[in-house]
Amino acid sequence: MLKITKKIIWNILNFLKLGAYVQLTLKSGLKDEGWFKSFYTKQSVDNHKKPIPWFTYSAIHFLQNRLKPHFDIFEYGCGNSTLWLAERVKSVDAVEGDKNWVEYLRPKMPKTVTITYHSVQEDENGKYAQAIAETSKLYDIVIVDGRDRNHCIIQSEKYLKEGGIIILDNSDRPDYQKGTDFLNERGYKRIDFVGNTPIVAMNSSTTIFYQPNNCLEI
């Protein structure tokens, strides 16, 4: 009787074009990832409401198994990704172009995170793109996920450790072609992680640019 009742209910839901939504909500990869929680809270969080990067889920899974405790990371743009990274690596330095966002985030960050505010001037020599030079460090990973991304990519390449890699989020956007061409010309290979991300329903692309003998052992 129970099986018959379930079948009737599903038939009704499918007739009303609601079956797919109910299925995704009850049992699906999106539910397991925490997508619905991120959608309703408008926060990049997982199924346990813990912060995660606003990358494609496939990129997150790939990275979480390859990050190492001795890594130093620089981020253009910061947020939940910074918190997520701080739990897994030695240090995270970041630059942010929104002063109010910086003031909100700083109290939430551990001591291994340094956030710098610079207003955005879309120029290769602007303070935002040049912020990575101020740290006097080299990095295992540079993440470009903020403003003025093409110029940030150009600056990033100078401050990578041997074997360092660059991550560009939303790499499917035509606006970033100049930056990706720059890396292609320098012999970087790429892996595109295409698919769903937290919060929004549209597909996106997160790309890792790397060379042989890189820190992620690709």
N, C-alpha and C positions, 0 to 999 in steps of 0.2 A: 504493500500500500504506500509506504514511504517513497519507494522508487518511482511509483506512478505519479505521486504528488509532485516530486521534484521535477519529473519530466514535463508535467503540465505547466509548472511555474516557469521553467526554462523556455518552453515553447511560447508562452505568453510574453516573456521578456524579449525573446528574439523577434517575435512579431512586432513588438513595439520599438525594436531597434535599441533596446537597452541591455541586451544580454552581454555584449562585449564589455560595456562599462562595468557591469556588475562583476563579471569574471575577473577583469583587471584589478578591481578593488579587493576582491576576496582572495584571489590566489594568482599571482603573476610575478614576473621578474621586476616589474615596476614597483610592486608592493614590497618585495624583498629589498630593493634598493632604498626604499624610503621616499620614493618620488612623490607619493600623495602627501606625506608630511611636509616635504619641502614646498610643494605647490600651495598648500593651505597656509603655511607659516611665512612663505616668501623668504625662506632662509635655505642656504645650501647645507642641508643636514642629511644624515642617513636614517635608517629605520629606527635607531635608538635616539634620534634627535641630537646626535653628536656632529660637530662641524666637519664638513668635507669640502674639497675644492669644487668650484663651479666649472669643472671639466666634464667631458663625456665620461660616463660610468666605466667604459672600457679602458680609458686612460688611467682612471683612478685605480682600478684593479691591477693594471700593469705596473704602475709606479709603487704601490704599497708593498709589493713583494721584492722590490729592487732598491729601495732607498736604504741607505746605510747610516749608522749612528755617527759616523765621522764626517758626514757631508756638510759643507757650507753652501747655503742657498741664498740667492738674491731674487727678490720679486719686484717687478714693476706692477703696482697695484697690490692691495692686501685685503684680508678679510678672513673668512672661515678657512681658506686654504692655508693661511699663515698659521692658524691654530693647529690645523691638521699636520702640517709639516713639522711644527715645533715639537710635536710628540715623537717624531721619528728621526730627527737629524740633530747635528751639533749646534748649528746656528742658522737663523734666518734674518737677513737684512732686507728691508723693503722701503720703497718710496711710494708716496701716495699724493695725489693732487687735490684731494678734498680735505681741507683743514678740519672741518667738523667731524668727518669720519675718522681722522687720525686721533682726535681728542676722545672720541667714543671708544676706539679700539685699544689704545695704549694701556688702560688699566686692566684689560682682560688678558694681556699678553704675558707670557713667562719671561724671565730674565734673559733667556737665550735669543729673544727677538728684539730687534731695533727697527723702529719705524721713523722715517724722516719725511717731513712735509716739504714739497716744492710745488709752487704753482706751475702749471703746464704751459710751456712755450714750445710749439711744434717746430723744433729745430734740432739738428744734430748736436749743436753746441749749447742747447738750452739746459737749464739746471735740472729739469726732470730727467731727461735722457742721460745727463752726465752724472746723475746721483751715484751710480755704481762706482765711479772713479773716486768718490769722496771716502770710501771705506778703506782704501789701501789694501784690499784683499783680492784674492782670486777665488773663483767659485766652481764647485762641482756642477751645479745646475743654476741656470738663470731662467726665470719664468717671466714671460712677457704677456701680461694680462691686464694692462692698465691703459693709459693714454699714449698717444704719439708712438705707436708700436713700431713703425718702420725705423725711426731713429733710435729707438731703444734696442732693437735687434742689432743695428750697426754697432752701437756701443758695447753691447753684451759680449760680442765675439772677442773683444780685446781683453776681457777679464775672466776668461775661463781657465781653469786649471787644465793641465794635460789630461785629455780624456773627458773634459767637461762637455755638457750638452745644453741645448736651448729648447725650452718648451714654449710654443706659441699657441695660445688658446684662440678659438674662433678663427682658425686658420683658413676656413672656407671663404672668408670675406674678401672680395676683390681689392678692398682698400689696402690689404697687407701684401700685395703682390711684390712691391718694391723690396720689402724686407725678406721675403722668401727667395726672391731672385738673388739677392745679395748672398745668402747662405748657399744657394745652389752653385753659384759661381766660385765659391770657396771650397767646393768639394763635399759639402755636407749631404748625407743621405737623410731620408725622412721616413717616418712611420706616421700615418694618419689614423687616428682613432675616431671613427665617425659613429654617431648614434645619439641616444638620449642623454640629457643632462638634468641635474636637479632644477626644480622651480618651473621651467618652461616646457612646453609640449613639442617644440620643434627640434629637429636634429641639428647637431653642430659638429665641429671637428676640432680636436686637440691634437697638435702635431709635435712630435719629438724630432729634433734635428741633431744628428750625431755623426761622428767619424769613427774609424776603426779604433779598437782598444779603448772604448769609452767606459765611463764609470758605471753605466747600467748593464754592461756586459751584453750589449746587443750584437 
